[in-house]
Amino acid sequence: MPFRRMPPSVLALASASLLVACSDPAEVPVPPAPYAPPPSSTVVEEGPVRIRRDIFLVPGVTPPPNPLTGSTTPAELNAVRIVRYRIDADPPAPARAVAVLMPGFLGGASSYDAMARAIVRRSKAGEPFEAWAIDRRSNLLEDHHGHDVAEVRKDPEIAKRYYFEEEAVEGKTFPGFVDQASVDYASEWGLDTTIGDLRRVVEIVAPEERKARVFLVGHSLGATIAEEYAAWDFDGTPGYDELAGLVLVDGVARQEGALAPKITEDDYLKGSSQDPNAYLTPGLETIRKTTRYIALPLLGLKVYPVAAIAGMRAMWSPTAITEDPYRDNAFLTLLSLTEVPRMTNRAAMGFAMDDSSNGVSFAAVSCGESKGGALAEYDSLFGTKLVQPSDPTATYNWVEYDAKSPREHTSLDDISRSWFEGPSLDFAEWYFPARLSLDAQAAATLVLKDGDWPRATYGMRAIHGASMDLPIFAAVAGLVGDTAALDPLRALVQNVAIGPDRPLAGKPRTDPDAFVVLDIVKLTHIDPLSGTDDGQGDVTKWYDSLTKWMTTNSPAGAVVLAPSAP
């Protein structure tokens, strides 16, 4: 038979087949499994109490349009995300009490991850606790595709390339961060919208059980929002009348019972030239025209995926040294550096988050200390004296919180995990609505009268503060710093005994469980949410105190809750 030349494509295919057939099977690359996002329901902790996390959306309210542009909120954004922590049972076990967790300024649901687990971990046989952390509607604007793929593939560099290098990941390219003009409708995502969304969450629990089982918890600005919810008028029903208790975590309005709001209507509209933090609370006119959300000054929006990527590296390759110009650019601002020295991935996350070095003090935790090189003092973004790595020839590493002397409060693993774990979840709120912090100031008296401009002109209904008859628990950490900050709230309700149909009915505010103020000022502002539950120190004391108080203020028994969405 005459020889016939084979086409090159056939030769190539034959050669490849021969190479595969003759090679060691262990050397043949295995293609990755088809991508699927992290599951919306999964066990997140094994142990004596096995904890499951469910994630689902609850339909929210419909805000009015931006009056300048006529733009309305897209229907898919009229929702709030719930991150539900519960004991692992099918069907879900009836709950003795539910802690509904409202984040603070720039905070996402995962900022509560460690605290939520600690609450569920203290469940008793037959009477479990649940914790529902809230992602406000603005969190739905965030693109977490790069995070999610990186988490599934256990490769943080996927996220780096997605967010910063325009690389397509699993069929999608990052479209860029959301610009202010494209979300002009978010100018109306103020207090009325947030409280309306929160009301939809509370309504998941049967009406007859809310007053017995639902504890509303707020951190920082979220504490002010929680107070205002309790004082809000819902068509004649006060918010507090459907809550078992109110918990304020290192946050308080400080204006409770005042004769008039501290902010004037003119400052509300135009912004205050006297406010040193005016960039964080622009006036309503500016919000409606240009500034619908608040980004961190100098750091901007890129810092959020940078933090998530740093958290992944700290968890999965802690001792490796990774070159990353995007992280280093953030460090130059965050730590006021001129040059970033070599450091392990764990040290990078530690410097970024620890209260001794993190320039954004209200987002810092006490998570250990660096080793391997010298430190120098510097003036942070917000004026405090902090330290930065100062030896360009050194390689820095990190000492865990419980190996430091004196020991601190938050494990680097716990804070790292909260920045990326779970579908569409992270510690932060990338596009925090500027209107929300502005409105929270206007309603902070909790006793708005008919003639007060926030009520008369803007429909804010925080009017029932002087009759709040529910038990109150306040934990004072490093930002509030002084238990006296609770004095205005205590004075407002001091003559209001605990109301009927509550376990402490009739008890005066002098009763130790009717108005609790817990001093945990040694903790940073974030430690009460992220602190590691290791059985020692102020963190465990805080978690124990809170859950004991929730048990005291809820009746025996439990309520059956929906398996996921209502």
N, C-alpha and C positions, 0 to 999 in steps of 0.2 A: 504494500500500500504506500503510495507516495506521501511524503511528509507535508503537512499543511500547517502553516503558521497560525497560531492562536492569537486572537485579538488581545491587546495589552490589558484590557479590563478583566478578561477571563484569566489571564496569567496572574494578575494581581490577586484575584479572588482565590485562585488555586494555591498561590504561595501563602496567603494568609491562612487558609484552611490547613495547609500542611504544617505551618508554624504552630498553630493552636493545637493540632493533633499531636505534635512531637514535644510540646512544652510541658513543664510541670504544671498540673492543674492548679497548684497553689499560687502560681505566678500569673494566671489569667485574670485580668481585671474584671471585677464583678460590678456591673452597672448598679447605681443606687436604686433603691426601691422607689416606686412612684411616690411623689410628694403628696402628703396630706397634712393640713394644718394641725397644730397641737389640739388634742381633744377638748371639747367644751365641758366634759365631765370626766374627772379622773381622780384617783386617790393620790393625794399629795403628801401624805405622811403615814407611815406605818408606826406601830407602837401599841401601848395599852389602849389608846383611843385611836382608831384608824380614821383619818380625816379625808373626806372627799370634798372637792371643789367643783361646783357647777357654775356655769356662766350663761346668762340669758338676758334678753332685752325685755323691758316692760314699756308698753306704750306710754308716752308722756303727753303733756298738754300742748296746745297749739298757740305759740306766741303771736302777738300782732306783727304786722310788717314794719320794716324800717320806714318811718314816715317821710324821710327825704327821698328814698329811692323806690319805695313801694315793694321792695324785695321781701319775699316771705320764706320762712324756713322750709326747706324740702321735707317732704313727708317722712323720709327715712331717718331724718335727724330728730324727729319728734319722739324721742325714746330716751330711756336711761338704762345703762347696763348694770346688772347686779352680779357680783361675784359672791356666791353663796358658799360658805364653809359649814360643813355639818359632819356628824359621825357617819361613817359609811354603812348604809343599810338600804335594802331594797324591799319594799318601798321605804322612803325616808321615815325615820322614827319621829313620832310626835315630839315637839320641842317644849321644854319648860319655859324658855325665854329666848328672844331673838334680839340681838344687838344690831341695829341698823347704823352703819358707820359712814358719816359724811366727811369727806376729806377737806383739807384746808386749802389755802392759796397755792396754786400750781400743783396740787396733789391729785393723784389718780387712785383708783381702788387698791392697787397693789402696795401703796404706802402703808396700808393696814395689814399686810400679809402676816407678819409675825404675831401681831396682837390678835388677829382673827383666829389663827391657829391656837393661840394660848387660851382664848375663851372656850373654844370647842374642846380642847384638851382637858378642861376642868369639868366636863360633863359627868354626871352621876348616873348610875344604872337606872334606867327607866325615866330619867329626867334630863335629857341632853340639852346643851346650849347650841344655838346657831349664831353665826355672824354673817351679816350681809354687807359687804363693802360696795360703795356706790362709785361708778364712773359717771360723772355728769355728761350731759349730751355733747358737750364740746370734745370729750374724748373720742367720740365717734368720727371726728374729722381726721384723726391720726392714721397714717399709713404704717401699719406694723408688719407688712408682708416680709420685709427684709429680716426683722427680728424673728418672725415665726419660722421662716425657712432655716435661718441660722440655728435656732433652737432644735428643730427636728434633726438637722444634719450634724449638730454639735460642732459647728464651724463658724465662729464669730466673724471670720474674714468675709464670709458671704454677705453679712449685713454691712460691713465696711464698703464693699464694692457696690452694693445696691444703693446705699444712701449717698455715697460720695464720689463714685467713679462711673456712674451711668451704666452699670452692667445689668443686663437683663437676668432676672432670677426667676426660675420656674415660670417663664413665659411673661413676666411683667417687669417693666422698667419704672423706677421711681419717678413720678411726675413732678417732683419738687414739693417743697413745703407750701402750705396754703397761704396765699397772700391776703392781706386785709380786705382788698376790694372785692374779692370773690365770696366773702362771708359777711356782706353788709347787713344781712338779716340777723346776725349774732348780736347786733346792737340792742336787741330786745330780750336777750337771754339774761335777764336780771333776776332779782329776788323773787318776783311773782312767778316767773317761769320755773326757777329752781325749786321753790317750795311746792308748786303744782306738781312737778315731776316726783318730788319726794313723797307727796301725798299718795301718788299712784303706787309707790312702793309699799307704804304702810297699808294700803287697801288690799294688798295680797292676803293679809291676815284677816280672818273673819271679824266683822264689827264687834261682836260680843267678846272677843278675845284680845283685842288691841290693848285695852287699858290694863290687862293683866300680864301681857307677854312681850310687848314691844318697848325696848329701851332705845331711845334715840341718842346716839353718840356723835359728838362733833369735835374735831381737832383744829386748833388755831382759828382761822376765819370760819372753818366749819362749825366751831363751837358757837360763834355768833349766829350763824345760820340756824343751828339747832335751837338756840334760845328763841329766835324770831319765829321758827316753826311752832314752837310750843305756845307762843303768844298770839299766833295768827288766828284770824277768824275765818272759818270755813262755813259760810252761810249760816252763821249763828252757833256753830260748834267750835269751841276753842281747840286748838291743836293739842294742848296738854291733856284734854279730856279723853284722848285716844292713845295715850302713852302711859307705860308703866313707870317710866323714870326718864330723867334727863341727865346725860353725862357730858361734861365739858373737860376736854383734854388740852391743857396748856393754852387755853383761849377763853376769852370772855369779852362781852361787848363793852363793859366799863361805863355805860351810860344808862343802865337800867333805872327806870323811874324818873329820869330827868324831865324837867318841865317842857323842854323843847330839844329837838335834835341839835347836836353840836355843829353839824354841817349846815350852812345856810343854803337857801334855795339858789342864790346866785352862784355860790361855789359849786353846788351840785350841777348846775348847768354849764359853767365856764371853767371849772377846775380852780383849785386854790393856789395862788401864787406863793402863799406862805407855807405850803406843805412841802417839806424836803423830799418826800416820796411821791410827788405829784405825778411822775411818770408811771407810777403803779396804779393811780386812780385818776385818769383824765376825766374832765367834765362830760356831761351827757352830749353836749353839742359836738365835741371832738369825737366821742365814741360813735355817734351816728354818721359823722362825716368821714372819718378816716381810721380810728383806732378801735377796732372791734374786739381785739384780744391783746393780752399783755405778754410780751416776751421779755426774758431776762436782759437787763442792760448789758451791753458789750458781748455777752455770751451768745445771745440769740437762740434760735430754734435748733441749731445743729448740735447743741450740747446734749440733747436728749438721746439721740441714737449713739452719740459718743459714749455716754454713761452706760447705756445698755450693752454696748460692745465691750466696754471695759469690765462690766460685771460678768459677762460670759467668760472672758479670758481669765478673770480671777478665780472663777469656779472650775474651769476645765483644764487650764494650763497655768496654775498659780505661780510656778517658779520660772516659767519661760520669760524671756525678754523680747518684747515685740516692738518693732519699729512701726510707728503710726503717726504720720504728720498731722492728721486731723485731730487726734487726741492731743498731740503736743501743742498745736495751736490753741486748743481750749485751755490747756495747762498754763500757757503763757499769760492768759488773762486770769484764770481762776486762782492761780498761786502767785501772780505777779512776778513771773520768772522772765529772765532774758534768754535762758538756755535750759533745756530739760535734760537732766543727767540720765544715765542708764538706771533702769529700775525694773524689777520683776512685775509681772502682771498684777500680782497681789499688792505690791507696793503702790502701783499706779492707782488702783481702786481705793486703797487706804488713804493716800494723800488727797484724792478727790473727795472723799466722804468724811474724813475725821475732823472733829471740831477744832483740833489744834492747827489745821492747815487749810480747811475748806473756806474759801472767801465768801461763799453764800451761807452765812451762819445759820439762817433759819431752815436750811436743808441738811445740816450736819449731824453726825452721830458720833458717839465715843466708841471707837472700834479698834483701839490698839495704838501702836506707835511704830515708827520706822526704825530701821537699824542699818548699819553699813556705811553711813556717811554723815557729815556735819549738817546742822540745821542753822538757819539764820532767821531773825525776826523780820517781819514785813507788815505794812499797813494794808489791810484787806479792802475789798471793794466797798464794804460797808463800815470801814473805819476802825475795826478792832485790830488788835495786835495778834498776829498769828506767826507760824513758822513755815519755812519752805526749804526744800533740799538745796544745799548751796555748794556742794563739792562736785565739780564737773568731771572729776576723775573717778568718783565712787560708783558703786553699783548698790542701789538701795533695795532692801527687802522689807518685810512687814512682820511685826509681832502681833499675834492674835490678842483680842480684848482680854481674855482670861489668863494670858501669860504675862500681861503687863502688870507692873506694880506701881501704884494701886490698880487693881483690876477695873476694867470699864464695863460697858453694858451691852454693846451690840456686836455680834459676830459678823465678820466681813462676809461670810457665806450668806447670812440672812439678808443683809442689805443688798448684796450683789444679786441674789435671786429675785428680789422684789423689782429689779429694774428690767427684767425681760421675760420671766417665766409665765407661760400661759398665752392662749391665742388673743392677740390684740390688747394685751395687758402690759402696763409698766407702772413704775412708781409715780410718774409725773402726769401733768395735764398740759400738753403742748400749747393749746390755744385757749388759755384761761379767759373767760369773758370779762372784759373790763367793766361791763355794766354791773356785774354781780358784786364786786367789792364796793363799788360806788353806792349801790342800793343798800347794802348791808350797813353802811354808815348811817344812812337816812332813817332806817327803821330801828336803830339800836336802843332807843328808849324803852321799847316793848310796850309802851302805853300811849301810842299815838292817839290824839284826840281829833274830833271832827274838823277843827280849824287848822290843824297842823298840815303844812304843805305836802309832806310825803303821802299823807292819806288823802287829802282833798284833791290834789292835782295828779298824783301818780298811782293812786289806788293801793298803797301799801297798807296791809291790814294787821300789823303787829300791834294789837290793841289790848290783849288780855293778860299782860304780864303781871299786873297787880293781883290777879286772882289765881295764879298758877298753884294748884294744890298737889302737884306730884312731887315725889322725892327727887332730890338733886344731889349729884356726886360730881365734885370738881377736883381734878388732879392738877397741881401747879408744878410745872417743870421749869426748865432754864430760861425760856423766853418771857413768860409772864413774870416769873421770878419771885413773886411776893404774894402770899396768901391774902393780903389785904386787898388785892385786886377784886376779890369776890365780895367785898363789903357792900357795894351798891346793889348787887343782886340779892344778897342776904337781907338787906334792909327792905327791899321791895316786897319780899314774901315773908318777912319775919312774923307777921300776924296772921298768916294763912296756914292753918293746920293742914295736915295731910287729909285729903278728901275721902268721901265715902267710897265703898267698894274697892278699897285698897288694903293690903295687909297691915299697914301702919295707920289705918284710918283714925283720925282724931289726935294723932301725935303732934305736938308742937315742933317748931323748927329747932328747938333746943335738943330734941331727941337725936342721939348720935347717928341714926340712919336716915333722918329726915332731911338733913342738909350736911353733907360730908365734904370737907376740904382736906385733901391728902397732899402733904408736902413731899414732893419728889424733885425738889429744885436741883439736886445733884445730876439729874438726867438732862441731856440736851432736849431741845424742842422736839426732835424726831425720835429719840430713844423710847418714849412710851409706846410708840407704834412699832418700832423695829427691834426693840430690846430682846435679847435672847433669854428664853425661859429655861434657865439652867438650875433653878432651885435656890439661887443665892441672890442677895442684894436687893436693891430697890425695884428692879424690874419685876422679879417674882412677887415681891410685896405688893406692887401695883396690880398685877394680874389677879393675885389672890384676893385682894381687897375688893376689886371691881366685881368679880364673879360671886363672892360672898354677899355683897350688897344686892346684886341682881336676884340672888336666891331669896334674900330677906324680903325683897319688894315684889316678888311674884308668888302667887298661890301655888300650893302643891298641885301636881297634875301636869298636863301638857296639851298642846294644840297640834292638830294634824295640819301640815302645810303641803302645798302643791309640790310635786316632784321636781319641777323646774319652773317654767313660765306658768303664770296663772291661766 
